[in-house]
Amino acid sequence: EILDYLTKFVTWDLDRIEQTGYIPAYLERKAHLSARDELVKLIAVSSKQDKASELTFKGKIDRIDLKLVPVCLKQGAVENAVSFRVVDYKSGRPLKDKPIKYAVRGQKLQIPFYIVMTERILSEEIKKGRISQGQASLEDASFVYVAQDMEDKKGKPSAQEKTIKGDEWKDFQGQCWETVKEFLSYIREGIFPISPTEDAQKCEWCEFATVCRKGHQPQKFRLEQDARLKKYREIGNLNISKKSNKT
């Protein structure tokens, strides 16, 4: 069964590479972001006053694909720019909604962090001359589900994807980092509200499942009435709407 999934995925992936021109360039690339430097620019946290700004976010990006895109400059000159895609493999069930919706609500922040980490990686690679000069731009970032319905309706090898497009990211990245900023303030104050979801699988993986009181009604009532969590509750109900792309 595993071999069957793998065969179908590789067939689908090679076909997509041929169609899009994107080439896998980095696999399982370790990366990090420090709130003291990069994230301080994105979420406006004071590194002098906020202990949360001492946090370092670490990750391992499954895959980064690159493609050189010709860009016309003034006077007819042509320069290659770098377009990139971020891929994160998943074996579980696909998301029911758009990843950007989960991101702005603070429920799925992995892709936003991977996008920024990738931008940093590519910026350093450009400076070192390892890839062409120019600015790196996001094409899309996707969760790719490698063990779910590996055939399309016509019986051809396929894989389900849930994607944040580059233009979509420009529109909503500001909201994502406002959410991160709010969550960092809770970490600083030692506030970790219980936030159960419909996905019971998360509870199976949770390291704090044995002490969680998600089913305790008095606790639930207190959380609903806690004035400190007013913004937190609002974030959990954010809807996607066109807003400015400020970061």
N, C-alpha and C positions, 0 to 999 in steps of 0.2 A: 504493500500500500504506500509506504514511504517513497519507494522507488518510482511508483506511478505518479505521485504528487510532484516529485522532483523533476521527472521527465517532462511533464506538462508545463511546469513553471519555467524550466530552461528554454523549452520550445517557444513559449509565449514571450519570454524576456528577450531572446535573440531576435525575434520578429519585431519587437518594439524598438530595440536598438537600431535595427536596419531602417525602420520607418522614421524614427525621430532624429537619428544622428547623434544622440547622446551616448557617450562612452563611459562606462564605470571607471572612475579614476582613483577613488579612495574607498577601501573596505575596512569596516570596524575601526574607524579612525577615532582615537581618543581625543577629547577636547575639553576645555574648561572655560568658564567665564567667572570673573570676580566682580562682585557687586561694587567693590572699591574702585574699579576702573571702568570696564565696559558698561556694566549695567547701571552705574551711577548716571551715565549720560542718558540712558533709556528711561529710567524710572525716577530720576531726580531725587535720589536718596542722598542725604548729606553724610559723607564718609567720616566727617568729624564728630557728628552727634549721634548717629544711628548705628548701634552695634550690629544690626542686621546687615549692614553694608560690608561687614567683614566676612560674610558668607562667600564660599566659592562653589559654583555649580559645575559638576563634572558629568560627562556623558561619553558614550561610545556610539558614534554614528555608524549605522550599519553600512550605508553606501552613499557616496556622492558621485553623481554623473556630471560630466562636463561636455560642452560643445562650444566651438569657436564660431562667433557670429560676426560677419563683416558689417562694419558701421561706416557709413559715408560721412566724411568730415567736410569742412569748408574747402573750396577750391578743388573739389573732386577727389581728394585724398581718401583712401580707404584704410581703416584700422580694425583689427580683430578685437572684439570684446568677448568676455567669457560669460556664458549662460550656464546656470547650474540647476540641478535637481537633487533633492534630498529624499532618500528612500529609507523607511524604517519597516522592517519585516515584522509581521504579527502572525501568530498561530491561532488566536482566539476568534471570537465572533466579530464581524465588522460593526463599526459604529452605525447607529440608526440615523444620525443626522450629520450635517457638515462638520468637519473637524474644527473650522474656525469658530463655530458656535460653542463647542466645548472649550476652546481655548480662551475666549473672552470671558467665559464663566469660571475659568480657573479649574476646570475639571480635566482637561487634557492639555498640559503646557509643554509636553515633550517636543513637539514639532516647532513651536516658536523658539525655544531655546536652541534647537538644532539648526534652525535657519541662521540665527545670529552667530552661533559657533562656526558654522560653515563660512559665513561672510568673513569672519576673522581669519580662519585657516587660509582661505583663498587670497585675502589681502596680503598675508605674509608670504604666500607662495609667489605672488606677483612681484613683491618687493625683492625676493631672492632670485627672480628671473627663471623660476622653474616652470611657470606658465606665461603665456603672452601678456604683454602690458595691456592695461585697460581696466575698466571697472567690472566687477562680477555682479551679475543680476540674476535674481531668482526667477526660474520658469515655473516650478511648482515644488511642493513638498508633500510626500504621500505616505500613508500607512498602506502597505501592501500585504494582503492576507494570503499566505502561501499554502494554507491547508483547508481552504473553504471553496467548494464548487469550482474546481479548476477547469471547467469547460463553460463556454458561452452557450447561448440558445441553439446555435448551429452545430454544437459538438466540437468546436475548435478549442485548443488549449487557451486558457484565459486565467486571469487572477483578478480578484476584487481589489479595488483601490478606493481609498477615501483621501481626498486631495485638497490642499490649500494652494490655489493658484497665485502667481506672482502679483497680479493686480488686486486680488482679494486681500493678500497680505498687506499691501500698501494702504488699503482702506481701513484695516482693522488692527494693525499692529499697535497703534496708540492705545486702543482699548485693552489689548492683551497686557501691555506693560503697566497700565493703571491698575489692573487686577493684581499683577505680581507685586506692585508697590504696596497695595493694601494688605496682601498676604504677609509680606515682610514685616509690616507694622504689627500684625498679630503675633508673629514669631518673636519679635522683640519684647512684646508685652506678656509672652507666655500664654497666649490664647490659642487653643487648638480645638475648635468646635467639632462635635460629632456631625458628620455629613454623610449619612447613608444614601446609597443609590439603588436603583432597580437591579443593578448587576450584582447578583449574589456571589459571583466568582471572586470579586474583589475582596469580600469578607473572608473567603477561604484563604486568600494569600496574605491577608493583613496580619502583621506581627502583634497587633494589640487586640485581636478578636476576643481573647479570653477575658479582657477587662473592659471591653466596650459596653456602653449602656444605651445603645441605639434604640432598644425596645422599651426603655424605661420612660413611661409617659410623663411623670413629674419632671424628669430631666429634660425631656423634649419641650415641655411647656416653658421651663426656665430659659432655654435657649431661644425660643421664639419671642420671649419678652425681653431678652437682654439687649439693652440700648447700645452696648458696644458693638453688637453684631448687625446693626441696621444696614450698614454698607455691605456687609457680607451676604446678607439675605438679598439685597438688591442685585449684587453681582450674580448670584445663583439664578436669577430670573431675567438676565439681560437678553434682549433680542437683537439680532443682527440687523443693523440699519446703516445706511451710508453716512459716514462721518469723516471728519478731517483725518489726514494721515500723519498727523504730528506724532513724534516719538518722544 
